[in-house]
Structures are given as C-alpha cells and as structure tokens.
C-alpha cells in the first residue's frame, strides 16, 4: 500500500521544497546569481507567495549583492513584519550581522 499517493498537490509541495533546498544552498555559498534564477522558478510555481519566502530570499540576495541603506531598510522591514518566517534568522545574520 502506498501511504501517500503522488497527486498534483504533493508534486507541487515536493517541487517547492526542492526549490527551497536549492535556495538555501545557494544562500550558504553566497551565490546571488543562482538565487535570483531560482527565485524566478519559485515565482512561477507559487505566484501568491503567501508566506513571503520569495520576498525574504530576494532581500537576502540584495544584502549579499548590494549591501547598503536600501537593502538594510528592506531587511529591517521584513524582519519586523514577517515574524513567522524562518528566514528571519538568515536576514539577521546576512543583512544585520554580515556573517555566515
């Protein structure tokens, strides 16, 4: 017996989890180009971005690629408003603390 048949919803969730894995790897290596390419795919897969993950990854890419007042302000806004996001710790480390 198959415990969970692979229907469309599960395929979509699997694809999203795979993109998140690839984004996290690219973020770890500070590969902004790859992050931005993966974000294009992520936006096609989930155009609503209800949990603001795509926004969070884009902000992190901006902090890596172009640190400064604009990226810091966007990071601060994300950090203050997206209190549920698991990306907050990465925003803090990369944008505020400028560390791994």
ABEGO torsion letter per residue (X at the ends): XBABBBBAAAAAAAAAAAAAAAAAAAAAAGBAAAAAAAAAAAAAABAAGAAGAAAAAAAAAAAAABBEAAAAAAAAAAAAABAABAAAAAAAAAAAAGBX
